[in-house]
Amino acid sequence: EIVLTQSPGTLSLSPGERATLSCRASQSVSSGYLAWYQQKPGQAPRLLIYGASNRATGIPDRFSGSGSGTDFTLTISRLEPEDFAVYYCQHFGTYLSTFGPGTKVDIK
Amino acid sequence: EVQLLESGGGLVQPGGSLRLSCAASGFTFTSYPMTWVRQAPGKGLEWVSSLTGSGDTTHYADSVRGRFTISRDNSENTLYLQMNSLRAEDTALYYCAKYLRSGGDWAFDYWGQGTLVTVSS
């Protein structure tokens, strides 16, 4: 079973700053099977990125995904007030799926 | 517009059973695999179970295998999760979600708002 590790656990930044979130897999994974989600308090998760680098429908271009193998990154180029939330990476295996523990982006 | 509406959550005693439903609309239900994901209070996301569009292939997390059963009624556009032998650690908000179809890329592109299951005596 592939284990996903996200870092940092919490990222404290100011609006307008750049956020770089890391997701590391315990073994190499196919980029097509790596996704990123945003979750705000009291809301369901929202798909941001699929296939490691493809923005989902309606996602602003300040969100971008990159990486391959075991190391993947979600970048928010300039944080807007609505971007402060928890972000999860996800991997799809042959018969199961796993989520990382999440990175909380909060206001500095 | 894609909509997923979960129901069936509630308070149940340890060892009890509950059946969750997820009513889907706004897309061709039979064409998409579906899934259940749960989130314990204050915790992260945990994938629970998935099944194919036809319903003939199912997958489960180790934590629920043998106790939970996922199914779907394509004539009613509804996804189900039958939960038996419930434990305190099954307490969570249960989301249903739809699989994305985009070439070889996988993700859950639409989510319901969740239904809360509390297992307690």
Interface residues (C-beta under 8 A of the other chain):
Chain A: S30 G32 Y33 A35 Y37 Q39 A44 P45 R46 L47 Y50 G51 N54 A56 T57 Y88 Q90 F92 Y95 L96 S97 T98 F99 G100 P101 G102
Chain B: T35 V37 G44 L45 E46 W47 S50 H59 Y60 A61 Y95 L100 S102 G103 G104 D105 W106 A107 F108 D109 Y110 W111 G112 Q113 G114
